[in-house]
Amino acid sequence: PGEVPTFLITGAGSPTGLAVYEGKLLPEIFQNQIIHCDAGPRVVRAYPVQVDGAGYKATMVDVLTSTDTWFR
């Protein structure tokens, strides 16, 4: 029971995919982090989480971007 704190405001819209990457094939910055695919800006981002006092904060790191309007 409880709630999930807000780490980061990502803007309007909704993700087309959301996952926690638990593998070791991507660079270390992406390991054990939230990865989010957003069709609007055509980008896949990771949100590395860091401890911030008694809570947490996150930053946005682009994993993959595209200029193709059909990118999902």
N, CA, C and O atoms as a CHARMM CRD file, in Angstrom:
* protein
*
  288
    1    1 PRO  N      0.83000  -1.19400   0.00000 PROA 1      0.00000
    2    1 PRO  CA     0.00000   0.00000   0.00000 PROA 1      0.00000
    3    1 PRO  C      0.86900   1.25100   0.00000 PROA 1      0.00000
    4    1 PRO  O      1.98800   1.24100   0.51300 PROA 1      0.00000
    5    2 GLY  N      0.35900   2.29800  -0.56300 PROA 2      0.00000
    6    2 GLY  CA     1.10000   3.54600  -0.59000 PROA 2      0.00000
    7    2 GLY  C      0.92200   4.25100  -1.90000 PROA 2      0.00000
    8    2 GLY  O     -0.07200   4.05500  -2.60000 PROA 2      0.00000
    9    3 GLU  N      1.87400   5.06300  -2.22600 PROA 3      0.00000
   10    3 GLU  CA     1.79500   5.83600  -3.45300 PROA 3      0.00000
   11    3 GLU  C      3.15600   5.89500  -4.11700 PROA 3      0.00000
   12    3 GLU  O      4.18400   5.64100  -3.49000 PROA 3      0.00000
   13    4 VAL  N      3.14500   6.23200  -5.38800 PROA 4      0.00000
   14    4 VAL  CA     4.38800   6.41000  -6.13300 PROA 4      0.00000
   15    4 VAL  C      4.63800   7.90900  -6.21200 PROA 4      0.00000
   16    4 VAL  O      3.80000   8.64200  -6.73800 PROA 4      0.00000
   17    5 PRO  N      5.76600   8.38100  -5.70300 PROA 5      0.00000
   18    5 PRO  CA     6.03100   9.81900  -5.75600 PROA 5      0.00000
   19    5 PRO  C      6.31600  10.28200  -7.18500 PROA 5      0.00000
   20    5 PRO  O      6.76400   9.50200  -8.02600 PROA 5      0.00000
   21    6 THR  N      6.05100  11.54900  -7.44200 PROA 6      0.00000
   22    6 THR  CA     6.37000  12.13600  -8.73900 PROA 6      0.00000
   23    6 THR  C      7.87400  12.38900  -8.79200 PROA 6      0.00000
   24    6 THR  O      8.41200  13.15400  -7.99100 PROA 6      0.00000
   25    7 PHE  N      8.54800  11.73800  -9.74500 PROA 7      0.00000
   26    7 PHE  CA     9.98200  11.93600  -9.92600 PROA 7      0.00000
   27    7 PHE  C     10.25900  13.11900 -10.84500 PROA 7      0.00000
   28    7 PHE  O     11.18700  13.89700 -10.62500 PROA 7      0.00000
   29    8 LEU  N      9.42700  13.23500 -11.88600 PROA 8      0.00000
   30    8 LEU  CA     9.70600  14.17200 -12.96200 PROA 8      0.00000
   31    8 LEU  C      8.42300  14.41300 -13.75200 PROA 8      0.00000
   32    8 LEU  O      7.70400  13.46200 -14.06000 PROA 8      0.00000
   33    9 ILE  N      8.13000  15.64400 -14.07700 PROA 9      0.00000
   34    9 ILE  CA     6.98900  15.97000 -14.93300 PROA 9      0.00000
   35    9 ILE  C      7.47300  15.87700 -16.37600 PROA 9      0.00000
   36    9 ILE  O      8.39500  16.59200 -16.76900 PROA 9      0.00000
   37   10 THR  N      6.85400  14.99700 -17.17000 PROA 10     0.00000
   38   10 THR  CA     7.32100  14.77200 -18.53900 PROA 10     0.00000
   39   10 THR  C      6.52700  15.53500 -19.58500 PROA 10     0.00000
   40   10 THR  O      6.88900  15.50300 -20.76100 PROA 10     0.00000
   41   11 GLY  N      5.45800  16.21800 -19.20000 PROA 11     0.00000
   42   11 GLY  CA     4.67900  17.01400 -20.14300 PROA 11     0.00000
   43   11 GLY  C      3.37900  16.33600 -20.52800 PROA 11     0.00000
   44   11 GLY  O      3.04800  15.26800 -20.01400 PROA 11     0.00000
   45   12 ALA  N      2.64500  16.96300 -21.43600 PROA 12     0.00000
   46   12 ALA  CA     1.34400  16.46100 -21.87100 PROA 12     0.00000
   47   12 ALA  C      1.50500  15.21400 -22.73300 PROA 12     0.00000
   48   12 ALA  O      2.57300  14.97200 -23.29700 PROA 12     0.00000
   49   13 GLY  N      0.44300  14.43100 -22.83000 PROA 13     0.00000
   50   13 GLY  CA     0.46400  13.23500 -23.65900 PROA 13     0.00000
   51   13 GLY  C      0.63400  11.98700 -22.82300 PROA 13     0.00000
   52   13 GLY  O      0.67900  12.03600 -21.59400 PROA 13     0.00000
   53   14 SER  N      0.72300  10.89100 -23.50400 PROA 14     0.00000
   54   14 SER  CA     0.87400   9.63100 -22.79400 PROA 14     0.00000
   55   14 SER  C      1.93200   8.78100 -23.47300 PROA 14     0.00000
   56   14 SER  O      2.14200   8.89300 -24.68100 PROA 14     0.00000
   57   15 PRO  N      2.60100   7.92800 -22.69800 PROA 15     0.00000
   58   15 PRO  CA     3.62600   7.06400 -23.29700 PROA 15     0.00000
   59   15 PRO  C      2.99900   5.97600 -24.15500 PROA 15     0.00000
   60   15 PRO  O      1.86600   5.56300 -23.90800 PROA 15     0.00000
   61   16 THR  N      3.72400   5.51400 -25.15700 PROA 16     0.00000
   62   16 THR  CA     3.28700   4.36200 -25.93900 PROA 16     0.00000
   63   16 THR  C      3.94100   3.09400 -25.42100 PROA 16     0.00000
   64   16 THR  O      3.62800   2.00000 -25.89100 PROA 16     0.00000
   65   17 GLY  N      4.82900   3.22300 -24.47700 PROA 17     0.00000
   66   17 GLY  CA     5.46800   2.07500 -23.85700 PROA 17     0.00000
   67   17 GLY  C      6.25900   2.50700 -22.64900 PROA 17     0.00000
   68   17 GLY  O      6.85400   3.58500 -22.64300 PROA 17     0.00000
   69   18 LEU  N      6.27200   1.67600 -21.62600 PROA 18     0.00000
   70   18 LEU  CA     6.97700   1.98700 -20.38500 PROA 18     0.00000
   71   18 LEU  C      7.52500   0.68600 -19.82200 PROA 18     0.00000
   72   18 LEU  O      6.79900  -0.30300 -19.72500 PROA 18     0.00000
   73   19 ALA  N      8.79800   0.67900 -19.45200 PROA 19     0.00000
   74   19 ALA  CA     9.42100  -0.53100 -18.93600 PROA 19     0.00000
   75   19 ALA  C     10.54900  -0.16800 -17.98100 PROA 19     0.00000
   76   19 ALA  O     11.05700   0.95300 -17.99500 PROA 19     0.00000
   77   20 VAL  N     10.93000  -1.13000 -17.15600 PROA 20     0.00000
   78   20 VAL  CA    12.13700  -1.00200 -16.34200 PROA 20     0.00000
   79   20 VAL  C     13.15800  -1.94400 -16.96400 PROA 20     0.00000
   80   20 VAL  O     12.93800  -3.15400 -17.02000 PROA 20     0.00000
   81   21 TYR  N     14.27200  -1.39100 -17.43100 PROA 21     0.00000
   82   21 TYR  CA    15.30400  -2.19000 -18.08600 PROA 21     0.00000
   83   21 TYR  C     16.17800  -2.84100 -17.02700 PROA 21     0.00000
   84   21 TYR  O     16.84500  -2.15600 -16.25200 PROA 21     0.00000
   85   22 GLU  N     16.17100  -4.17000 -16.99800 PROA 22     0.00000
   86   22 GLU  CA    16.94100  -4.91700 -15.99700 PROA 22     0.00000
   87   22 GLU  C     18.15000  -5.61800 -16.59000 PROA 22     0.00000
   88   22 GLU  O     18.84700  -6.34900 -15.88600 PROA 22     0.00000
   89   23 GLY  N     18.41000  -5.40400 -17.88400 PROA 23     0.00000
   90   23 GLY  CA    19.51400  -6.07900 -18.54900 PROA 23     0.00000
   91   23 GLY  C     20.84000  -5.36000 -18.37300 PROA 23     0.00000
   92   23 GLY  O     20.92800  -4.35100 -17.67300 PROA 23     0.00000
   93   24 LYS  N     21.86900  -5.89300 -19.01700 PROA 24     0.00000
   94   24 LYS  CA    23.22100  -5.33200 -18.94200 PROA 24     0.00000
   95   24 LYS  C     23.78600  -4.98600 -20.31900 PROA 24     0.00000
   96   24 LYS  O     24.95800  -4.62500 -20.42300 PROA 24     0.00000
   97   25 LEU  N     22.97500  -5.08900 -21.38200 PROA 25     0.00000
   98   25 LEU  CA    23.47900  -4.84600 -22.73200 PROA 25     0.00000
   99   25 LEU  C     23.57300  -3.36100 -23.08000 PROA 25     0.00000
  100   25 LEU  O     24.43700  -2.97200 -23.86500 PROA 25     0.00000
  101   26 LEU  N     22.70600  -2.52800 -22.51300 PROA 26     0.00000
  102   26 LEU  CA    22.79000  -1.08500 -22.74100 PROA 26     0.00000
  103   26 LEU  C     23.83300  -0.48500 -21.80600 PROA 26     0.00000
  104   26 LEU  O     24.21600  -1.12100 -20.82400 PROA 26     0.00000
  105   27 PRO  N     24.29900   0.72500 -22.09300 PROA 27     0.00000
  106   27 PRO  CA    25.27600   1.37400 -21.20600 PROA 27     0.00000
  107   27 PRO  C     24.75700   1.47600 -19.76500 PROA 27     0.00000
  108   27 PRO  O     23.54900   1.44300 -19.52700 PROA 27     0.00000
  109   28 GLU  N     25.66300   1.59900 -18.83400 PROA 28     0.00000
  110   28 GLU  CA    25.33800   1.56900 -17.40900 PROA 28     0.00000
  111   28 GLU  C     24.28600   2.59800 -16.99400 PROA 28     0.00000
  112   28 GLU  O     23.48700   2.32900 -16.09700 PROA 28     0.00000
  113   29 ILE  N     24.27300   3.77100 -17.63200 PROA 29     0.00000
  114   29 ILE  CA    23.30800   4.80600 -17.25900 PROA 29     0.00000
  115   29 ILE  C     21.86600   4.33000 -17.43800 PROA 29     0.00000
  116   29 ILE  O     20.96700   4.83600 -16.76700 PROA 29     0.00000
  117   30 PHE  N     21.63000   3.35800 -18.33800 PROA 30     0.00000
  118   30 PHE  CA    20.28200   2.86000 -18.60500 PROA 30     0.00000
  119   30 PHE  C     19.93400   1.60400 -17.80200 PROA 30     0.00000
  120   30 PHE  O     18.77100   1.19900 -17.79500 PROA 30     0.00000
  121   31 GLN  N     20.87400   0.99200 -17.14500 PROA 31     0.00000
  122   31 GLN  CA    20.63100  -0.25300 -16.42500 PROA 31     0.00000
  123   31 GLN  C     19.81800  -0.00400 -15.15900 PROA 31     0.00000
  124   31 GLN  O     20.11300   0.89900 -14.37600 PROA 31     0.00000
  125   32 ASN  N     18.77600  -0.83400 -14.97800 PROA 32     0.00000
  126   32 ASN  CA    17.85700  -0.75400 -13.83500 PROA 32     0.00000
  127   32 ASN  C     17.13800   0.59300 -13.78100 PROA 32     0.00000
  128   32 ASN  O     16.87300   1.12100 -12.70100 PROA 32     0.00000
  129   33 GLN  N     16.83000   1.13600 -14.93800 PROA 33     0.00000
  130   33 GLN  CA    16.14500   2.42800 -15.00900 PROA 33     0.00000
  131   33 GLN  C     14.84400   2.30700 -15.79200 PROA 33     0.00000
  132   33 GLN  O     14.64000   1.35000 -16.53700 PROA 33     0.00000
  133   34 ILE  N     13.96600   3.29600 -15.61000 PROA 34     0.00000
  134   34 ILE  CA    12.70700   3.36400 -16.33500 PROA 34     0.00000
  135   34 ILE  C     13.00400   3.84800 -17.75200 PROA 34     0.00000
  136   34 ILE  O     13.72800   4.82500 -17.94200 PROA 34     0.00000
  137   35 ILE  N     12.43400   3.15100 -18.75400 PROA 35     0.00000
  138   35 ILE  CA    12.57200   3.55500 -20.14400 PROA 35     0.00000
  139   35 ILE  C     11.16900   3.76000 -20.69500 PROA 35     0.00000
  140   35 ILE  O     10.28500   2.92700 -20.49600 PROA 35     0.00000
  141   36 HSD  N     10.97300   4.87900 -21.39200 PROA 36     0.00000
  142   36 HSD  CA     9.65200   5.34100 -21.79600 PROA 36     0.00000
  143   36 HSD  C      9.69200   5.71700 -23.26700 PROA 36     0.00000
  144   36 HSD  O     10.56500   6.47300 -23.69400 PROA 36     0.00000
  145   37 CYS  N      8.75900   5.19700 -24.03700 PROA 37     0.00000
  146   37 CYS  CA     8.66500   5.53200 -25.45800 PROA 37     0.00000
  147   37 CYS  C      7.52700   6.52600 -25.63100 PROA 37     0.00000
  148   37 CYS  O      6.41300   6.27400 -25.17300 PROA 37     0.00000
  149   38 ASP  N      7.78800   7.64400 -26.28100 PROA 38     0.00000
  150   38 ASP  CA     6.77900   8.68300 -26.48800 PROA 38     0.00000
  151   38 ASP  C      6.66600   8.96400 -27.98500 PROA 38     0.00000
  152   38 ASP  O      7.60800   9.46300 -28.60000 PROA 38     0.00000
  153   39 ALA  N      5.52500   8.64800 -28.56100 PROA 39     0.00000
  154   39 ALA  CA     5.32800   8.77200 -30.00200 PROA 39     0.00000
  155   39 ALA  C      5.25900  10.22200 -30.46700 PROA 39     0.00000
  156   39 ALA  O      5.69900  10.52100 -31.57700 PROA 39     0.00000
  157   40 GLY  N      4.72400  11.12800 -29.65800 PROA 40     0.00000
  158   40 GLY  CA     4.58500  12.53200 -30.05400 PROA 40     0.00000
  159   40 GLY  C      5.90300  13.14800 -30.47800 PROA 40     0.00000
  160   40 GLY  O      6.03800  13.54800 -31.63400 PROA 40     0.00000
  161   41 PRO  N      6.88600  13.24000 -29.58100 PROA 41     0.00000
  162   41 PRO  CA     8.17900  13.81200 -29.95900 PROA 41     0.00000
  163   41 PRO  C      9.11300  12.80200 -30.63200 PROA 41     0.00000
  164   41 PRO  O     10.25100  13.13800 -30.96100 PROA 41     0.00000
  165   42 ARG  N      8.64100  11.56600 -30.84000 PROA 42     0.00000
  166   42 ARG  CA     9.41400  10.49800 -31.49500 PROA 42     0.00000
  167   42 ARG  C     10.73900  10.24400 -30.78400 PROA 42     0.00000
  168   42 ARG  O     11.81700  10.40100 -31.35900 PROA 42     0.00000
  169   43 VAL  N     10.62600   9.84500 -29.51100 PROA 43     0.00000
  170   43 VAL  CA    11.82500   9.63000 -28.70900 PROA 43     0.00000
  171   43 VAL  C     11.61200   8.48500 -27.71400 PROA 43     0.00000
  172   43 VAL  O     10.51100   8.27300 -27.20500 PROA 43     0.00000
  173   44 VAL  N     12.68500   7.76700 -27.45900 PROA 44     0.00000
  174   44 VAL  CA    12.72400   6.78500 -26.37900 PROA 44     0.00000
  175   44 VAL  C     13.67200   7.36400 -25.34800 PROA 44     0.00000
  176   44 VAL  O     14.81900   7.68100 -25.66200 PROA 44     0.00000
  177   45 ARG  N     13.19500   7.50400 -24.10700 PROA 45     0.00000
  178   45 ARG  CA    14.00400   8.12100 -23.05700 PROA 45     0.00000
  179   45 ARG  C     14.14800   7.19600 -21.86500 PROA 45     0.00000
  180   45 ARG  O     13.28900   6.36000 -21.58600 PROA 45     0.00000
  181   46 ALA  N     15.25600   7.37200 -21.17500 PROA 46     0.00000
  182   46 ALA  CA    15.45100   6.72100 -19.87900 PROA 46     0.00000
  183   46 ALA  C     15.33500   7.81300 -18.82100 PROA 46     0.00000
  184   46 ALA  O     15.60200   8.98400 -19.09200 PROA 46     0.00000
  185   47 TYR  N     14.93900   7.42400 -17.62900 PROA 47     0.00000
  186   47 TYR  CA    14.77200   8.36500 -16.52200 PROA 47     0.00000
  187   47 TYR  C     15.60300   7.89500 -15.33500 PROA 47     0.00000
  188   47 TYR  O     15.05200   7.35000 -14.37800 PROA 47     0.00000
  189   48 PRO  N     16.93000   8.09700 -15.37900 PROA 48     0.00000
  190   48 PRO  CA    17.75700   7.67500 -14.24900 PROA 48     0.00000
  191   48 PRO  C     17.27800   8.35400 -12.96200 PROA 48     0.00000
  192   48 PRO  O     17.10800   9.57200 -12.90700 PROA 48     0.00000
  193   49 VAL  N     17.06900   7.54200 -11.94400 PROA 49     0.00000
  194   49 VAL  CA    16.54500   8.02000 -10.66100 PROA 49     0.00000
  195   49 VAL  C     17.69400   8.14600  -9.66500 PROA 49     0.00000
  196   49 VAL  O     18.56100   7.27800  -9.57900 PROA 49     0.00000
  197   50 GLN  N     17.68000   9.25200  -8.91300 PROA 50     0.00000
  198   50 GLN  CA    18.69200   9.48000  -7.88000 PROA 50     0.00000
  199   50 GLN  C     17.98600   9.81400  -6.57600 PROA 50     0.00000
  200   50 GLN  O     16.89000  10.37400  -6.56600 PROA 50     0.00000
  201   51 VAL  N     18.64000   9.45600  -5.47800 PROA 51     0.00000
  202   51 VAL  CA    18.12300   9.80600  -4.15300 PROA 51     0.00000
  203   51 VAL  C     18.19700  11.31900  -3.99400 PROA 51     0.00000
  204   51 VAL  O     19.19100  11.94200  -4.36500 PROA 51     0.00000
  205   52 ASP  N     17.13000  11.90800  -3.43600 PROA 52     0.00000
  206   52 ASP  CA    17.06200  13.35300  -3.22800 PROA 52     0.00000
  207   52 ASP  C     16.47400  13.59200  -1.84100 PROA 52     0.00000
  208   52 ASP  O     15.25800  13.71000  -1.68400 PROA 52     0.00000
  209   53 GLY  N     17.34000  13.66100  -0.84300 PROA 53     0.00000
  210   53 GLY  CA    16.87000  13.79800   0.54400 PROA 53     0.00000
  211   53 GLY  C     16.11000  12.55500   0.96300 PROA 53     0.00000
  212   53 GLY  O     16.64000  11.44500   0.89900 PROA 53     0.00000
  213   54 ALA  N     14.84700  12.74100   1.40100 PROA 54     0.00000
  214   54 ALA  CA    14.01800  11.60400   1.80400 PROA 54     0.00000
  215   54 ALA  C     13.25000  11.02400   0.62100 PROA 54     0.00000
  216   54 ALA  O     12.51000  10.05400   0.78900 PROA 54     0.00000
  217   55 GLY  N     13.40900  11.59700  -0.57400 PROA 55     0.00000
  218   55 GLY  CA    12.69300  11.13500  -1.75100 PROA 55     0.00000
  219   55 GLY  C     13.63500  10.82200  -2.89300 PROA 55     0.00000
  220   55 GLY  O     14.77800  10.41100  -2.69300 PROA 55     0.00000
  221   56 TYR  N     13.13400  11.02400  -4.07700 PROA 56     0.00000
  222   56 TYR  CA    13.89800  10.73200  -5.28900 PROA 56     0.00000
  223   56 TYR  C     13.67200  11.82700  -6.31500 PROA 56     0.00000
  224   56 TYR  O     12.70800  12.58700  -6.22400 PROA 56     0.00000
  225   57 LYS  N     14.56800  11.90200  -7.29500 PROA 57     0.00000
  226   57 LYS  CA    14.39200  12.77400  -8.44400 PROA 57     0.00000
  227   57 LYS  C     14.89900  12.01900  -9.66600 PROA 57     0.00000
  228   57 LYS  O     15.64600  11.04800  -9.54300 PROA 57     0.00000
  229   58 ALA  N     14.48800  12.47200 -10.84000 PROA 58     0.00000
  230   58 ALA  CA    14.91000  11.81100 -12.07600 PROA 58     0.00000
  231   58 ALA  C     15.30500  12.86500 -13.10000 PROA 58     0.00000
  232   58 ALA  O     14.89300  14.02300 -13.02300 PROA 58     0.00000
  233   59 THR  N     16.11100  12.43500 -14.05700 PROA 59     0.00000
  234   59 THR  CA    16.47600  13.27700 -15.18500 PROA 59     0.00000
  235   59 THR  C     16.08500  12.53800 -16.46200 PROA 59     0.00000
  236   59 THR  O     15.85700  11.32800 -16.43200 PROA 59     0.00000
  237   60 MET  N     16.00500  13.25200 -17.57600 PROA 60     0.00000
  238   60 MET  CA    15.67400  12.62800 -18.86400 PROA 60     0.00000
  239   60 MET  C     16.94100  12.44200 -19.67500 PROA 60     0.00000
  240   60 MET  O     17.73200  13.37300 -19.82500 PROA 60     0.00000
  241   61 VAL  N     17.13800  11.22700 -20.20400 PROA 61     0.00000
  242   61 VAL  CA    18.27800  10.92700 -21.06700 PROA 61     0.00000
  243   61 VAL  C     17.73300  10.23100 -22.31100 PROA 61     0.00000
  244   61 VAL  O     17.13500   9.16000 -22.20800 PROA 61     0.00000
  245   62 ASP  N     17.93300  10.82700 -23.48600 PROA 62     0.00000
  246   62 ASP  CA    17.45200  10.21300 -24.72400 PROA 62     0.00000
  247   62 ASP  C     18.23400   8.94900 -25.02700 PROA 62     0.00000
  248   62 ASP  O     19.46500   8.93500 -24.98900 PROA 62     0.00000
  249   63 VAL  N     17.49000   7.87300 -25.33200 PROA 63     0.00000
  250   63 VAL  CA    18.09600   6.61000 -25.75000 PROA 63     0.00000
  251   63 VAL  C     18.11900   6.55900 -27.27400 PROA 63     0.00000
  252   63 VAL  O     19.11000   6.15000 -27.87800 PROA 63     0.00000
  253   64 LEU  N     17.00200   6.98600 -27.89300 PROA 64     0.00000
  254   64 LEU  CA    16.85300   6.89700 -29.34400 PROA 64     0.00000
  255   64 LEU  C     15.85900   7.97000 -29.79400 PROA 64     0.00000
  256   64 LEU  O     14.82800   8.16500 -29.15000 PROA 64     0.00000
  257   65 THR  N     16.15700   8.65800 -30.88100 PROA 65     0.00000
  258   65 THR  CA    15.23200   9.63200 -31.45400 PROA 65     0.00000
  259   65 THR  C     15.10000   9.37200 -32.95300 PROA 65     0.00000
  260   65 THR  O     15.92800   8.68700 -33.55300 PROA 65     0.00000
  261   66 SER  N     14.03900   9.93400 -33.54900 PROA 66     0.00000
  262   66 SER  CA    13.82500   9.74300 -34.97900 PROA 66     0.00000
  263   66 SER  C     13.11500  10.95000 -35.56400 PROA 66     0.00000
  264   66 SER  O     12.40600  11.66500 -34.85500 PROA 66     0.00000
  265   67 THR  N     13.30300  11.17800 -36.85500 PROA 67     0.00000
  266   67 THR  CA    12.57000  12.20300 -37.56900 PROA 67     0.00000
  267   67 THR  C     11.40500  11.58800 -38.35200 PROA 67     0.00000
  268   67 THR  O     10.61500  12.31900 -38.94900 PROA 67     0.00000
  269   68 ASP  N     11.29000  10.26900 -38.35500 PROA 68     0.00000
  270   68 ASP  CA    10.22800   9.54800 -39.05000 PROA 68     0.00000
  271   68 ASP  C      8.91600   9.73000 -38.31200 PROA 68     0.00000
  272   68 ASP  O      8.82000   9.38500 -37.13400 PROA 68     0.00000
  273   69 THR  N      7.89000  10.27100 -38.98800 PROA 69     0.00000
  274   69 THR  CA     6.60300  10.51900 -38.31800 PROA 69     0.00000
  275   69 THR  C      5.87700   9.23800 -37.91400 PROA 69     0.00000
  276   69 THR  O      4.92700   9.30500 -37.13400 PROA 69     0.00000
  277   70 TRP  N      6.28900   8.08200 -38.41400 PROA 70     0.00000
  278   70 TRP  CA     5.69200   6.80400 -38.03500 PROA 70     0.00000
  279   70 TRP  C      6.47500   6.11800 -36.91200 PROA 70     0.00000
  280   70 TRP  O      6.15500   4.99200 -36.53300 PROA 70     0.00000
  281   71 PHE  N      7.48400   6.78300 -36.38700 PROA 71     0.00000
  282   71 PHE  CA     8.29600   6.22000 -35.29300 PROA 71     0.00000
  283   71 PHE  C      7.42200   5.96800 -34.07900 PROA 71     0.00000
  284   71 PHE  O      6.70900   6.86400 -33.62600 PROA 71     0.00000
  285   72 ARG  N      7.47200   4.77300 -33.55800 PROA 72     0.00000
  286   72 ARG  CA     6.74200   4.42500 -32.33300 PROA 72     0.00000
  287   72 ARG  C      7.67900   3.67400 -31.41300 PROA 72     0.00000
  288   72 ARG  O      7.28100   3.27900 -30.31700 PROA 72     0.00000
